[in-house]
């Protein structure tokens, strides 16, 4: 609109030029020369060290170029196989599902607001920006180290995704040797790899780093309970509670909490030992009927305190009793059969909650509070309660700080690693294009003498790499939106 106005066009373009701004559909970019001196200081710092540093980066970039093709090929085959099955399998939620995350099984594609929580968009965009800046700093410092003129550094926003770029003098780039070009072009993916490794080390050493302020290994600290969580209520979990046990499974960290819930969901419901006298005292006559899934119910549907329990004795192997859950469970040990309950010749039974399939009765210990009794699917409890392995040593310390650092490190590992992999792909408009061209010039100049023939080889490889990446993106996004 401003450019179409005869009176405002000139002043608008002058204003953009003055502040180094460039605006186009879905794209805003800002470039400055203010940081040029700092870049030159970095590029001239310890030349021998930088030569070794970027030489290692060059080797890594070449290996990453070939490795990214293998990874994308493997991922494409897995995606096609999954598409041919009757129903797509859910992706593993324990890994971060972002634009591209790299679990052991391949690449996962995601969309903010679709399979990326809106509450974590700050981590997401901050990690993208930092990963992009570190990537471009690598290019800029390597270029100055190889005597290429550095024109400026900038930041852009494409649609909603932030990024960074460096402006190098193209003529200087073309005049240096292919090996020097490789050091420059590989520096970005190398720096992303280093950033990912550094974030992983921080994540690994976080308990030691925060040891003066937080201690670990004593339980899982509740940091948030969703409003619609089944753990919400007067006898539920509250922020600041320390969970120490799920049933008879000890909880020393968030990882233990997740593994205990997974173990509970995979195994059959445990029972509780109760003496024959207590059983007769607590039980009361109730109507028994079968649910649609074949399980038995013997309590009123409106009861909030009683649960139908099943047990067996020598006379009848299938008996049911409606019992007050808390009185049965408190001070009782868990069991699988009646044999587990034999003690001091007192007749005892192993009573097991008769619940719907996949539903479990879970006793959650969070002393000094009374145990929480949860009835439902274990995964609902996992998804609606946020916990931390770090317990503050002092009351004034934030319980959220370790979680923020931990989550941000995970996003950096995922996104910085993703940038390293994707940019290394031999594809048009990515670093992989320039890495491939320089690599072919450095290795094939004596084998294929004609430059035009080498360029044709490079073009065909780039075409195949671009098609491979495009197929992964298209099918990956389809898999995400199809769910």
Residue pairs with C-beta under 8 A, 6 or more apart in sequence:
2 8
2 9
2 12
3 9
3 12
3 13
5 12
15 21
16 22
16 23
19 30
20 30
20 31
20 32
20 152
20 154
21 28
21 29
21 30
22 28
22 29
22 30
22 31
26 158
26 159
27 156
27 157
27 158
27 159
28 156
28 157
29 154
29 155
29 156
29 157
29 165
30 154
30 155
30 156
31 152
31 153
31 154
31 165
31 167
32 152
32 153
32 154
33 151
33 152
35 152
35 153
36 150
36 151
36 152
36 153
39 137
39 140
39 141
39 144
39 150
39 153
40 144
40 150
42 137
42 140
42 141
42 144
43 50
43 140
43 141
43 142
43 143
43 144
43 145
43 150
44 144
44 145
47 145
50 141
50 142
50 145
51 145
54 142
54 145
54 183
54 184
54 186
54 187
54 190
55 183
56 190
57 138
57 142
57 183
57 186
57 187
57 189
57 190
57 191
58 179
58 182
58 183
58 186
58 190
60 186
60 189
60 190
60 193
61 182
61 185
61 186
61 187
61 189
61 190
61 424
61 431
61 435
62 182
62 186
62 435
62 439
64 186
64 189
64 193
64 420
64 421
64 424
65 424
65 425
65 426
65 432
65 435
65 436
65 439
67 421
67 424
68 421
68 422
68 424
68 425
68 432
69 425
69 426
69 465
69 468
71 106
71 107
71 421
72 107
72 425
72 468
72 469
72 472
73 468
74 106
75 106
75 107
75 472
75 476
76 468
76 471
76 472
76 475
78 105
78 106
79 472
79 475
79 476
79 479
80 475
82 88
82 89
82 479
83 475
83 479
88 479
88 482
88 483
90 483
91 97
91 108
91 115
92 103
92 105
94 258
95 101
95 103
95 108
95 414
96 410
96 411
96 414
97 108
97 110
97 115
97 116
98 108
98 110
98 116
98 124
98 411
98 414
98 415
98 418
99 109
99 110
99 111
99 128
99 161
99 415
99 418
100 107
100 108
100 109
100 414
100 415
100 418
100 421
100 422
101 107
101 108
101 110
101 414
101 415
101 418
102 414
102 417
102 418
102 421
107 418
107 421
107 472
107 476
108 476
109 472
109 473
109 476
109 477
109 479
109 480
110 116
110 480
111 477
111 480
111 481
112 118
112 121
112 124
112 160
113 121
114 480
114 481
115 480
115 483
116 124
120 407
120 411
123 407
123 408
123 411
124 411
124 415
125 160
125 161
125 162
126 408
126 411
127 408
127 411
127 412
127 414
127 415
127 416
128 161
128 162
128 163
128 415
129 155
129 162
129 163
129 164
130 195
130 412
130 416
131 192
131 195
131 412
131 415
131 416
131 419
132 162
132 163
132 164
132 419
133 155
133 164
134 191
134 192
134 195
134 416
135 164
135 188
135 189
135 191
135 192
135 419
135 423
136 153
136 164
136 165
136 166
136 188
137 166
137 191
138 187
138 188
138 190
138 191
138 192
139 166
139 168
139 184
139 185
139 187
139 188
140 150
140 153
140 166
140 168
141 187
142 183
142 184
142 187
143 150
143 166
143 168
143 173
143 184
144 150
145 183
146 176
146 180
146 183
146 184
147 172
147 176
148 168
148 169
148 172
148 173
148 176
148 184
149 168
149 169
149 172
150 166
150 167
150 168
150 169
151 167
151 168
151 169
152 166
152 167
153 164
153 165
153 166
153 167
154 164
154 165
154 166
154 167
155 162
155 163
155 164
155 165
156 162
156 163
156 164
156 165
157 163
168 184
173 181
173 184
177 442
178 438
178 439
178 441
178 442
178 445
179 438
179 442
181 434
181 438
181 441
182 435
182 438
182 439
182 442
185 431
185 434
185 435
185 438
186 431
186 435
188 419
188 423
188 431
189 419
189 420
189 421
189 423
189 424
189 431
190 420
192 416
192 417
192 419
192 420
192 423
193 416
193 417
193 420
195 412
195 416
196 412
196 413
196 416
196 417
196 420
199 409
199 410
199 412
199 413
199 416
200 409
200 413
202 209
202 405
202 409
203 406
203 409
203 410
203 413
206 402
206 405
206 406
206 409
207 214
207 216
207 389
207 390
210 390
210 402
210 405
212 393
213 392
213 393
213 394
213 397
214 390
214 391
214 392
214 393
214 397
214 402
215 390
215 391
215 393
216 253
216 389
216 390
216 391
217 252
217 253
217 389
218 242
218 244
218 252
218 391
219 242
219 243
219 244
219 251
219 252
219 253
219 391
220 242
220 243
220 251
220 252
220 253
220 254
220 256
220 257
220 387
220 388
220 389
221 240
221 241
221 242
221 243
221 387
221 388
221 389
221 390
221 391
221 399
222 237
222 238
222 239
222 240
222 241
222 242
222 243
222 366
222 385
222 386
222 387
223 239
223 386
223 387
223 388
223 399
223 400
223 403
224 239
224 385
224 386
225 231
225 232
225 236
225 237
225 238
225 239
225 384
225 385
225 386
226 232
226 384
226 385
228 384
229 236
229 380
229 381
229 384
229 385
230 236
230 374
230 375
230 376
230 380
230 381
230 384
231 237
231 364
231 372
231 374
231 381
231 384
231 385
235 370
235 372
235 373
236 372
237 243
237 364
237 366
237 372
237 385
239 399
240 399
241 366
241 369
242 366
242 367
242 391
243 251
243 257
243 364
243 365
243 366
243 387
244 250
244 251
244 365
244 366
244 367
245 251
245 363
245 364
245 365
246 257
246 260
246 261
246 264
246 362
246 363
246 364
246 365
247 260
247 264
247 270
247 334
247 362
247 363
248 270
248 333
248 334
249 256
249 260
249 263
249 264
250 256
251 257
251 260
253 389
254 387
254 388
254 389
255 389
257 382
257 387
258 382
261 378
261 379
261 381
261 382
262 378
264 360
264 362
264 378
265 358
265 360
265 377
265 378
265 379
269 352
269 353
269 355
269 360
269 361
270 334
270 335
270 336
270 352
271 309
271 311
271 334
271 335
271 336
271 350
271 351
271 352
271 353
272 328
272 329
272 332
272 333
272 334
272 335
272 350
272 351
272 352
273 332
273 333
273 334
273 335
273 340
273 341
273 343
273 348
273 349
273 350
274 282
274 323
274 328
274 332
274 341
274 348
274 349
274 351
275 346
275 347
275 348
275 349
276 346
276 347
276 348
276 349
277 347
279 311
279 321
279 323
279 349
279 351
282 321
282 323
282 324
282 327
282 328
283 321
283 322
283 323
284 322
286 298
286 299
286 300
286 308
286 320
286 321
286 322
287 298
288 296
288 297
288 298
288 320
289 296
289 297
289 298
290 296
290 297
291 297
291 356
293 356
293 357
295 354
295 355
295 356
295 357
296 308
296 310
296 320
296 354
297 308
297 354
298 308
298 320
298 321
298 322
298 354
299 306
299 307
299 308
299 322
300 306
300 322
303 322
305 324
305 325
305 326
306 322
306 323
306 324
306 325
307 322
307 323
307 325
307 328
307 353
307 354
307 355
307 361
307 375
308 320
308 321
308 322
308 353
308 354
309 320
309 321
309 322
309 323
309 328
309 351
309 352
309 353
309 354
310 318
310 319
310 320
310 351
310 352
310 353
310 354
311 319
311 320
311 321
311 338
311 349
311 350
311 351
311 352
312 318
312 319
312 338
312 349
313 319
313 338
313 349
320 354
321 351
323 351
325 353
325 361
325 373
326 373
328 351
329 361
329 363
329 371
329 373
330 371
333 340
333 341
335 341
335 350
336 350
337 350
338 348
338 349
338 350
340 350
341 348
341 349
341 350
342 348
353 360
353 361
353 375
355 361
355 375
358 377
359 375
359 376
359 377
360 374
360 375
360 376
360 377
360 378
361 373
361 374
361 375
362 373
362 374
362 375
362 378
362 381
363 371
363 372
363 373
363 374
364 371
364 372
364 373
364 374
365 371
366 372
374 381
386 403
388 399
388 400
388 402
388 403
388 406
389 402
390 399
390 402
390 403
392 398
392 399
422 430
422 469
423 430
423 431
423 432
424 430
424 431
424 432
424 435
425 432
425 465
425 468
425 469
426 432
426 433
426 435
426 436
426 461
426 462
426 464
426 465
427 433
427 462
427 465
427 466
427 468
427 469
428 462
428 466
432 465
433 462
436 458
436 461
436 462
436 465
437 455
437 458
440 454
440 457
440 458
441 454
444 454
444 457
445 454
448 454
448 457
